[in-house]
């Protein structure tokens, strides 16, 4: 009798073997408290390293909005969108949620090598914890964003409540992106060096600082393509809900929901299929 046959007869399993997907997800759900606690710890640790602590959560996107708003407001001149300050604040604050989820999620496995090698747990917990951390950071950021747009003259309407399901769908999308990035950087470590470049490309091509319809007015085919750009969709929905007199295609809800579910499912499957590899992170 071979060792493999003996192990199979006695129901012995290889250490570190990848479990079935349902069992894997059940194990990850059972460790949700660990993921939440890790997210809270990282927020506290990050704040303790800075003299201004929690204030940097508000200061950083505010400074970015002021800087980009000033530069691109001047460059665009009369072609800048109506209520441009509100337009920029919403775009920069929401894009910050995406970019930090993607960048930090991509490094969640490679940046926790000792933890991955020393403990047995579903590795998906790490990128999930990262996105939870960014969601916890987003909540007070949204409060500050609301204050800014109120000061800039936006009236409170019932449409503001649409931000709740939008953030939920956006979080699902970001988690899928983080899972895909987390696995890719395990296989190709150098991808972490390209993430800032990729982030900038998305920043300047998703309509954070300018109106796609205005900039590409002479290229209607390009405008049509942006109808299927997920980040452009989420920013358009948010601006339509929060800003007065700004409309968006209601189909963006359907498009972005499909994007979010597809990216999330693809991310879970892609990450889970390499579960055995993560324990061998150098």
N, C-alpha and C positions, 0 to 999 in steps of 0.2 A: 504493500500500500504506500503510495506517495504521500509526502507531507501535505500537499494540496488536498488530496482526498481525505486524509485524516482530519484536517482542519474543517473541511466542509461537513464531514460526518458529525463532528462535535460542535458545529455551529460557531466556529471561531472566525473572526473577521480580521482583516489586515488593519493594523494601526494606521490611522489617518486616511482610511478609505473614504471616498466620496459617498455620502448617503443618497438615497433617492430624493428627488426634488421636494415631494410633500413632507418627508421627514426633516429635510434640511430647513425648509421654511418654518416648520413647527418648532424646531430647535432654536431658530433665530428669534421667533416670536417669544419663546420662553425666556430669552435673554434680553428682552426689550428694556428692562430696568437697568441693565448694565450699559446699554447703548445710551439711554437718557442720562445716567449718572456720568458717563464719560463725556458727553456733550457739555453738561453743566461744569464739570471739572475743567475742561479746556477753556471755556469762557472765563471762568474765575482765574485760571492760571495766566491767560492772556492779559486780563485786566490788571493783575498784580504786577506784571512786568512793566507797565506803563504808568507814569506819574499821574496822568489824567484818567486812567482806568477806563470805566464804562463809557466815558464821554467820547472816546475815540470812535465808538460805534456810530455816533452821530456826526462827529467832526469830519471824519474821512470822506463819506459821501457828500457832505455839505460842501467841503472844499473842492471836491471834484466837480460838483454841479456848478459852483461859482466859476471855477477855472475854465471848464469846457464851455459853459454858457457865455462867458465873456468873449472867449476867442471865436467860437463858432457863431455867436450872435453878430459880431463885427464882420466876419467873413461872409455870412449869408446876406447881410444887409436887409433890404426890403423883402427878400424871398424867404426870410425865416418864418416859421409857423406862428400863427396867432397865439397870444398868451405864452410866448416863448419861455419865460422863466418857469412856469408850471410844467411845460412840455419837457424841459431839461431835467427838472427835479424828479419827476415821475420816472423818466427814462433811466437816469443814473442810479437812483435808489433801487429800482427793480433789477437792473442789469447787475448790480453789485451782488444781489442774492444768487443769480445764476453763476457769475464768474467765480465767486468764492466756493460755491458748492462744487463746481467742476474742478477747479484747481486743487482744493484741499481734498476732495474726494479721490482724485487721481493719485494723490500721495498717501492715502490712508493705509495702504498695505505696506508699501516700501518704507514709509516713515515710522512704522511700528513693528520693525523686524523682530526685535527681542520678544515682544508680546506674542506675535504670531508663532514664533518658534517654541516658546516655553509653555503655552497653554493651549488646551484643546477647546475650541468653540467655533461656531460658524463664522467664517471670516467676513461674511457679508455684514456682520454687525458693525465693522469698522467704518465702511463708507456710509452705512445708514446713520451711524452716530454723527458723522461729519455733517450730513445734510440736516439732521436734527439740530445740531449746533448752529448752523446757518439760519435755520427757521427761527430758533429762539432769538437770534440776533436780529432777524428781520422784523419781528413784532414791534419792538420799540422804535426801530427805524421807520416803520409805517406810521407810527404815532407822530414822529417828528415830521414826516413827509406831509401828513394831513395838516399839521399846524402851518407848515410853509404855504401850502396851496390855499388855506383859509386866509392867511395874511395877504396872499396875492390876489384875493378877490373871488375865489371859487365858492359858490353856495353849497350848502349841505343838501343832498337829495337822497332819495331811496336807492338810487342807482349805486351809491357808495357801498351798499351791502353786497354788490356783485364781487367786490374784492375778496370776500371770504371764499367762495368756490374757486375763484381765479387763483388765489394763493395755494389752495389745496391741489389744484391741477398742476400748477407751476412746480410745486414741491415734488410731485410724482415725476414730472419731466426731469427735474434736476437730479433726482435720485437715480434714474435710469442712466443719465449722462455720467454721473459719478461712478456708477458700477462699471460701465464700459471703460472709463478712464483708469479705474483702479486696476483692472486686469491688464490693460495694455501696457501700463508703466511697469508692471511686474516682468513682462516679457522684454520690453524695450525701455530700459531706464532713461535713455537719452530723451525720451518724449517729454519728460518734465522740463527740459530746457526749451522745448518748443511751445509749451502751454501759454506763456505770456504772449507770444506772437499770435497764436490761434485766438486768444482772448481778444486781442486788439483788432484782429480781422472781423470777428463777430461784433465787436463794439461799434466799429465804423460801418458795418453793413446791415445793421438791424434797425436803423432809424432812431437811435438813442438821442441824437442831437439835431436831426433834420427830418423834414417831411419827405418821404419817398416819392409821394405824388408830385411834389414841387420840383425836386432835384431831377427826377427822371421823366418830367412832363413830355419831353420829345421822344421818349422811348416807351410807349404803352406796353410793349411786350415784356419789358423789364419790370414794370409795375405789376403786371399780371403774375410774374414769377414770385414777387414778394408776398402775394396773397398766401403762399404756401411756406413762407419763412416763419418757423415757430416763434422766434424771439420777436419778430415784427408783429406777429399776431397778438402775443401776450401784452406787448407795450401798447398796441392800438386799443385793445379791450380796456386796459387800465385807464388810459387817457380818456377814452370815450365815457367811462363810468365816472371819473372824477372831475373832468374839465367841462366847463359850460360850452355848449355849442359845437362840440367836436363829435362827429359821427364816425362809425366804423361798420364794416360788414358783419352782420350778426352771424354769418357762416363761420367767422373766425372762431367762435366757440366750438363748433363742430370740428373744424380743422385742428385746432390746438388740442382738443380732447383726444382726437385720434393720434396725433403726434405723441402726446404724453403717455397714453396706454401702450403704443407700439414701442417707444423708447424704453419705457419701464420694463415691459415683458422681455424685450431683447436684452436689456441690461442684466436682469435677474438670470436668464438662461446662460448668457455669455459668461457671467461671473461664476455661477455655480459649476459650469462645465470644467473649470480649471481649479476647483477647490483644493485638490490634492497638491497642486503646484505651490500654493501660497505658503505651506509649511516648510518649503525649501528655499524661502527668501534668504539671500545672503546677508 
